[in-house]
Amino acid sequence: MTKHSNMTEAARRGKYAPLYRYLCELDQSEWRASFAEIEEILGFHLPQSAHEYPAW
């Protein structure tokens, strides 16, 4: 398995899988969302660090 396929498999199974599936179904190359919208898709709150660090 390649590194890319390992990451893809992890995305399909991990806690962020609902977001992965949502993004795969989009018909656009760019998507903007608030943390609240992402949390709604995921079904849980993002970690506090998501609100504190620009990398998120």
Order of alpha helices (4+ residues) and beta strands (2+ residues): alpha-alpha-alpha-alpha
